[in-house]
Amino acid sequence: QVQLVESGGGLVQAGGSLRLSCAASGRTTSRNTMGWFRQAPGKEREFVAAMRWSNGNTYYADSVKGRFTISRDSAKNTVFLQMNSLKPEDAAAYYCAAASRSIDYRPLTLRDIDYWGKGTLVTVSS
């Protein structure tokens, strides 16, 4: 089992920045790909960004490319999502996710995910 705990959500004005963190614990050898999804009220959960742990390759949804950056601290088993130039449409609950498989060069799907965090809320005021 892998436990994922997110932090860093909050309220920010449009154009501002936030940094989300996700600390992984437990059987971390099972988290070969880590990523972020988000879900706005009334909408489906959607992929945001991912990183293959072994080589650091990253992949982003088109909607966040150039504004969001996924990174990691391997020593702390932590993955980050730096979100810049936030827009009202970025407001959502953000979920950290981990997949046992090593995946890169494509967006993660819900079926790829073996472990989920409980989410952290991001609110963007216009």
N, C-alpha and C positions, 0 to 999 in steps of 0.2 A: 504494500500500500504506500501511496505517496500522499502527503498532506500538503496542501497549498494554502497559504494565507496572504491575502492581498492587503495593501494599505496605500494611502496617499490620495484617495479620492477627496472631492470637496467641491466647493463653489468657486468658479472663476469667471471673470468677464471675458467676453469674446475677444480674441486676439491674445489672450493670456496663455500661460503654460501651467502644466501640472506634471508631476512625476509619480507614476505608480510603481509599487514594488510588489514582488511576489516571492515569498520565502518558501522553499520546498524542504520538506523533512520526510523522514521515513525511508523507504526503499528508493533512494534517489537514483540508483542505477536503472530504474524503470522509467525515468523521465528523459528519454533521449531526444525528444523535441518538446520545446515549451513555447507557449504562445499566449496571445490575448484575443478574446472575443468580447463583443459588447452586445447589449440588448436594450433597446429603447422601449418604452411602454407601447404595447400594441404591435410590436414588430418582432420578427424572428431574430434569434441570436445570430450574429454575423462575425465572420473572421476579421481580425484587425492586423495582427502581425505574428510572426513566428520566427523561431531560431532553432536550428539544429545544434544540439549541445556539443557534439563531437568536433565540429569544424567552424561553428559560429556563423554559418550561412544564414541569411535572413530573407524574409519574404514579407511583403506588405500588401494590404488591400489598396486598390487604386485610390480610394477615397482619402487615405491618410498618407500616401506616399509623398515624401518631401517634408512632411510636418511631424510625423511620429518616428521615433527611433526605439527599437528594441535592443537591449544590451544585457549583459550578465556580469555577475561577480561569482566566478566559479568556486572560489574558496568559501563563499557564504551560501552557495546553492540558491542564489537569488537572481531573479530576472526583473528587469526594469522596463517601463514604457515611458519614455519622455515624450510628452505631447505638447507641441508648440502651435502657435497660431490657431488656437481652438476656436471652433465655430459652434453656434447653437445646435447644429445637427450632430455634433459629437457627443452631446449629452446622452448618457446611458449608464446602465450598470455595466461595469467592466469586470470580466471574469478571466482569471488566470487558468491556463489549461496545460495539461501535460499528456504526451503520447508516449507509449512504450517504443513505438517504431521510430527509426530515424527518418525524418521526412524533410526534404528541402525542395526548392525550386517550384513550389506550388502552394496555393493557399491550403490551410488546414480545413477539414470538414468536421462536422460534429461527430461523425463516425470514427474519425481518427483519434478522438480524445478518450483517454482512459481515466483521467482524474481532473476534477474541477475544483477551483476555489469557490468560496461563497459569494464573492463579488464585492466590488467597491463602487460607490455611486459618484459619478461625475456630472455636475450641473454647470451649464454654461449660460450665463446671462447675456442678453443682447443689448 
